[in-house]
Amino acid sequence: MDEWLCGEQADILHRQLVPLADLTYHHAQYGCLLYERIGSIDISAAGTERWRVRLGESLAEKSFAADPGATTFPSSVYYTSSTFGHLPGHCRLMSAWNWKYATVQRRVRLGLEMQGPVAWPELQTWLRVKEAVGEACGDEQNDIGHRGRCQCAEVGLQTMLEDEATPAT
């Protein structure tokens, strides 16, 4: 039995999905689950597709950056208030990048769609942020990763960026 949403219900559902898919400050920890497990989301009303959330395309385009207004070092290098609000400020940017790397790998492994080139930070940006995060949390960094979804100590993305920066022989 097929059941369809009415137009208003489809619009409400779409409005609720947008912050999750955008990985906003308050929604990122839940939105991550969509990207890790779902290819795309089609919302239809009365048999007509109203919205399509292409998670593979959205993930590929996502780029995370430090807030432009942060001026105090080291937080000016790593602090973001736009995503991963469930983590300490110094963990958010590195965790977002590392989460994206792991999620792209997972989606490929699971056969979930990925469209377009994937946006990654530049190696120099990565290294600068990693150094600033290290100064901010010192020995605490590895402990934080074990207590939650903080992934600032992961190295898979760094290895990929370094490999891409190394000229082929």
C-alpha positions in Angstrom: 0.0 0.0 0.0 1.5 3.4 -1.0 0.8 6.3 1.2 1.6 9.8 0.2 2.2 12.9 2.2 0.1 15.9 1.4 2.1 19.0 0.2 2.1 20.7 3.5 3.4 17.6 5.3 6.2 17.2 2.7 7.2 20.8 3.2 7.3 20.4 7.0 9.4 17.2 6.7 11.8 19.0 4.3 12.1 22.0 6.7 13.1 19.6 9.5 15.6 17.8 7.4 17.4 20.9 6.2 19.2 21.7 9.5 20.2 18.1 9.9 21.6 17.9 6.4 23.3 21.3 6.8 25.1 19.9 9.9 24.3 23.1 11.9 25.7 23.8 15.4 22.8 22.1 17.2 22.0 19.4 14.6 25.4 18.1 13.4 25.6 15.2 15.8 22.2 13.9 14.5 22.7 15.0 10.9 26.0 13.0 10.7 23.9 9.8 11.0 22.1 10.7 7.7 25.3 11.0 5.8 26.8 7.9 7.3 23.8 5.6 6.4 21.6 7.0 3.7 22.2 7.6 0.0 19.6 10.3 -0.7 16.1 11.2 0.6 13.2 11.6 -1.7 10.1 13.4 -0.4 7.0 13.0 -2.5 3.5 14.4 -2.1 0.5 12.9 -3.9 2.8 10.9 -6.1 5.0 13.8 -7.2 8.5 14.3 -6.0 8.7 17.6 -4.1 12.2 17.4 -2.6 15.3 15.4 -3.1 18.1 15.6 -0.5 21.3 14.3 -2.3 23.4 13.5 0.7 26.4 12.4 -1.4 26.5 15.6 -3.3 26.0 17.7 -0.2 28.8 15.9 1.6 31.2 16.3 -1.3 30.5 20.1 -1.3 30.8 20.6 2.5 33.7 22.6 3.6 34.3 23.5 7.2 36.3 26.6 8.2 37.2 28.6 11.3 35.0 31.5 12.1 36.3 34.7 10.4 35.5 36.8 13.5 37.8 34.8 15.9 40.9 36.8 16.5 42.7 35.3 19.5 45.4 32.7 18.7 45.1 29.8 18.8 41.3 29.9 18.7 41.4 32.1 15.6 42.8 29.1 13.7 40.5 26.4 14.8 37.3 27.7 16.4 34.0 27.3 14.5 30.5 28.1 15.9 28.7 26.8 12.8 28.9 23.0 13.3 29.6 20.2 15.7 28.3 22.2 18.7 28.2 19.1 20.9 32.0 19.1 21.0 34.4 21.5 22.8 35.3 24.5 20.6 38.9 23.4 19.9 37.7 20.0 18.6 35.0 21.1 16.2 36.9 21.9 13.0 39.4 19.0 13.1 36.5 16.6 14.1 34.4 17.9 11.2 37.1 17.4 8.7 38.0 13.9 10.0 34.3 12.9 10.3 33.9 13.9 6.6 36.9 11.9 5.5 35.7 8.8 7.4 32.1 9.3 6.1 33.2 9.6 2.5 35.2 6.3 2.9 32.2 4.7 4.6 29.8 5.8 1.8 32.1 4.4 -0.9 32.5 1.1 1.0 28.7 0.8 1.4 28.0 1.7 -2.2 26.2 4.9 -1.3 26.2 7.7 -3.9 28.9 10.3 -3.9 28.7 13.0 -6.6 31.3 15.5 -7.8 34.7 16.2 -6.5 35.1 16.2 -2.7 36.2 19.5 -1.1 39.1 19.1 1.3 41.1 21.6 3.3 44.5 22.4 2.0 47.4 20.6 3.7 48.9 23.8 5.1 45.5 24.8 6.6 45.2 21.3 8.1 48.7 21.4 9.7 48.1 24.9 11.1 44.8 24.0 12.7 46.3 20.7 14.0 49.1 22.7 15.7 46.7 25.2 17.2 44.5 22.5 18.5 47.5 20.8 20.1 48.4 24.0 21.8 44.9 24.5 23.1 44.3 21.0 24.6 47.8 19.5 24.9 47.7 16.0 26.5 44.0 16.2 26.8 43.5 15.8 23.0 43.6 12.0 22.9 41.4 11.6 26.0 38.7 13.8 24.5 38.5 11.5 21.5 37.7 8.6 23.7 34.8 10.4 25.5 32.7 11.3 22.6 32.5 11.8 18.8 35.5 14.1 18.9 37.9 12.9 16.1 40.6 15.6 16.3 43.3 13.0 16.8 42.5 11.0 13.7 45.1 10.9 11.0 43.5 9.4 7.9 42.7 12.7 6.2 46.1 14.1 7.0 47.8 11.1 5.4 45.6 11.6 2.2 46.4 15.3 2.0 50.2 14.6 2.4 50.0 11.9 -0.3 48.3 14.3 -2.7 50.9 17.0 -1.9 53.8 14.6 -2.6 54.8 14.7 -6.3 54.6 11.4 -8.1 58.0 9.9 -9.0 
